[in-house]
């Protein structure tokens, strides 16, 4: 069973978890591409479930799906943490909320902040945790 909330991911598992999205042809290759480019689990799943997979298939040749999709990402400046990707994550995963910069965050705790849930912590920030799933000292 996959840990859907882990930031790093196994492309094969993500491909299986998102097989119900628009088109799963070449899905594992797309997942590997997203992992290689540094997208986290939430960003990758949000992209796979978004309009971008459909638009890329329409606009680009289908001989090599992952290469074409990589060109699509480059042409549209879709990179980890960009505004477009942050909006996709916020629209896909209801447990996140945006901070003032529009970055997906969880209510959590960080060292020096004893009040769990008082801090908006950007997803993927090292040395932070979601107090509902883990404890800081266990990380």
N, C-alpha and C positions, 0 to 999 in steps of 0.2 A: 504494500500500500504506500502510495506516495505521500510525502508531507507537503501539502499544497501551500503551506505558509513559509517554506524555506526559500531563501533568496537565491541560492544556487540550485541548479536543477539538472536532472538527467534528461537530455533531449528525447530519449525514447519514451520515458514516462510522461513527459509533457505532451508529446505527440498523441499518446493514448488518451490522456486526460482531455484533450481538446479535439478529439476526432469528430465531435458533433458540430464543430464550427463550419463555416461556409464551404470550404473545400479542403479535404485532407490529403489530396494527391501530393506526394513529395513532402508531407508534413514533417517527418523526422529530419529530413535535410534542412528544412526551414528552421526547426528547433535548434539544430546544431549551429546553423548560421547565427541565430540570435544569441545563443550562448557564447559563441566565439567572439561576437562583437561586444560582449559585456553587459547585455541586458539581464536584469534579474528575473526571477520566476514570475513576478507580478507583471513586469513590463512585457515579457515575452508572451504570456498568456493573453494580455490585453491586446497586443498587436495581432496575434493569431485570431482573436475573436472580433477584430475590427474590420472596417471597410477596406483597409489597406491590402489585405490579401486578395480581395475581389478586384480592386483597382489595379494592382500589380499584374494580375492574370490578364486583365483586359488590355493593358497598355504594353506589355512586354512579351517577347517571344517565349514559348513554353518549352523549348528544347531542354533547358536545364533550369528547373524551377528555382532552386536556391540561388544560382548565379543571377538570374533575372530579378529575383526578389531583392538580392543584395544591391543591384543597380538601382532598383526602385527606391530602396531606403536611402542610398547615397544621393540620388537626384532630389529627393524630398527632404534632405537633412534630418532624417529620423535617426536619432542617436540616443543612447541611454540618458535618461534624465532631462531630455529636451521638453519644451512646453507641450508639444503634441502628445508625447508619450505620457507625461504626467497627467494630462487631461484624460487619456484613455484609461490609465490605472484608476483614477478617481471615479470614472464612469462605470468601470467594470467591477470594482471591489468596494462594497459599501462600508467596510470596516475602517476605511481610511478617510481622513479629512485633510483639506489643504491648509498649509500654513500661509503666511502673508505673501510668500513668493510663488504660491501655487504648487508646492512640492507635496506629494502624498506623505502623510504622517500618521502615526498611531499615538494615542495617549499612552505614555510610558514613563519610565524613570531612567535617570542617568546618574552616574556617580555624583555624590554631593547633593542630590535632590531626594530626600527621604519620602516625599509625598508621591506615592505611586499614582499615576494618572494625571499629574499636574502639568506635565511637560508634553508638548507636541514634538515628537521625535521623528525625523525623516526616516522613511523606510530604508533599511540597509545601513543605518548608522552603526558603526562598531561601538561596543561598550554601552549598549542600551538594550532594553528589553521591554517586552509587552508583559506587564505584571499579571495579565490574565492567563498567559501561557507558560511563563518561565520566570525564574528568579535571577536577579543580577549575579549573585555569587555562583550560580551554576554555569555561567557562560565561559 
